Amino acid sequence: MKTVGNTPILEKHRLTCHCGGVEIELSLPNGIEKPRRCDCSICRRKGAVVASVKLDGIDILKGADLLKLYQFNTQTAKHYFCSECGIYTHHQRRSDPSEYGYNVGCLEGVNPFDIDNVVTNDGVNHPADRK
């Protein structure tokens, strides 16, 4: 997805928390990829539309010291949020640890409500939990 509403998605696109204390540059050569929601216990509460970027596609420009880590259950996924404003910015994915999921609503100029038909993943029945 190369455009959301009137906002072009840049190959190097900035993501910020609400207070501006955390600034991240994402490498998005193909635009927004895999936009989705999840219904797992944390994502239901966050309510964010997320998309994916490879681990080397993220560069924290400012505020690394403000980012707090939250982990639960299997302790595999690493969820980051700004300790000042509380906004979730990104997480290292449990289902694909070679990627970060990032909060599309934190992309500069992007309103995630302008994205139609966002898929919801079944995080309640996560594949890693199936025996």
C-alpha positions in Angstrom: 0.0 0.0 0.0 1.8 3.1 -1.3 -0.9 5.7 -0.2 -3.2 6.1 2.7 -5.8 8.8 2.3 -3.8 11.7 0.8 -0.6 10.6 2.4 2.1 8.9 0.2 4.0 6.2 2.1 7.7 7.1 1.7 10.5 4.6 1.3 11.9 6.0 4.6 8.8 7.0 6.7 8.8 8.5 10.1 6.9 7.0 13.0 6.4 8.9 16.3 4.6 8.3 19.6 2.0 10.9 20.7 4.3 13.1 22.7 7.1 13.1 20.1 9.6 11.7 22.5 10.1 8.5 20.4 11.0 8.9 16.7 11.6 5.9 14.5 12.5 5.7 10.8 11.0 2.7 9.0 12.3 1.3 5.7 9.1 0.8 3.6 10.2 0.3 0.0 6.9 -1.5 -0.8 4.8 0.8 1.3 2.6 -0.6 4.1 2.7 -4.4 4.0 0.3 -6.8 5.8 -1.9 -4.3 7.6 -4.0 -6.2 10.1 -5.6 -6.3 13.5 -5.3 -9.1 16.0 -7.7 -10.4 18.6 -5.2 -11.7 21.2 -5.5 -10.3 24.7 -3.0 -7.4 24.3 -4.1 -6.4 20.8 -7.8 -6.3 21.7 -6.8 -3.7 24.3 -4.5 -1.8 22.0 -6.9 -1.7 19.1 -4.1 -0.7 16.7 -3.8 -1.5 13.1 -0.3 -3.0 12.6 1.9 -3.7 9.6 5.2 -5.4 9.3 8.8 -4.5 8.6 12.0 -6.6 8.7 14.2 -6.3 11.8 16.8 -4.3 9.9 14.0 -2.0 8.5 13.7 0.0 11.8 15.9 2.8 13.1 15.2 4.4 16.4 16.2 8.1 15.8 15.2 9.5 19.2 13.8 8.3 22.5 15.3 4.8 22.8 15.6 5.6 26.5 11.8 6.3 26.7 10.8 3.0 25.2 9.6 0.4 27.7 9.4 -3.3 27.0 6.4 -5.4 27.9 6.3 -9.2 27.5 3.8 -11.8 28.7 2.8 -15.4 28.2 5.6 -17.1 26.3 7.8 -14.1 26.6 8.5 -14.3 22.8 7.0 -11.1 21.5 8.6 -7.9 22.6 6.1 -5.0 22.8 7.4 -1.5 23.1 5.6 1.7 24.2 6.6 5.2 25.1 7.0 5.6 28.9 5.9 9.3 28.7 2.6 9.1 26.7 2.0 5.4 26.8 1.6 4.9 23.0 2.5 1.5 21.6 5.0 2.0 18.8 6.1 -1.4 17.7 6.8 -5.1 18.7 9.0 -7.9 17.6 6.5 -10.4 16.4 5.8 -13.8 18.0 4.6 -15.5 14.8 7.6 -14.1 12.8 10.4 -13.0 15.1 12.3 -11.8 11.9 9.9 -8.9 11.7 8.6 -6.0 13.8 5.0 -5.1 13.8 4.5 -1.3 14.0 1.5 0.9 14.9 0.2 2.2 11.5 -1.5 5.1 13.4 2.0 6.3 14.5 3.2 6.8 10.9 3.5 10.5 10.1 0.5 11.8 8.3 -1.4 8.4 8.3 -4.9 7.9 9.7 -5.4 4.1 10.0 -9.2 4.7 9.6 -8.5 5.5 5.9 -7.5 1.8 5.3 -10.4 -0.3 4.2 -11.0 -3.9 4.9 -8.3 -4.5 7.6 -7.9 -8.2 8.2 -8.2 -9.5 11.8 -5.8 -12.3 12.7 -6.9 -15.0 15.1 -4.4 -14.3 18.0 -6.6 -16.1 20.5 -5.8 -19.4 18.8 -2.2 -18.5 17.9 -0.4 -21.2 15.8 2.4 -21.4 18.3 -0.1 -22.4 21.0 -1.4 -25.4 19.1 0.0 -28.8 20.2 
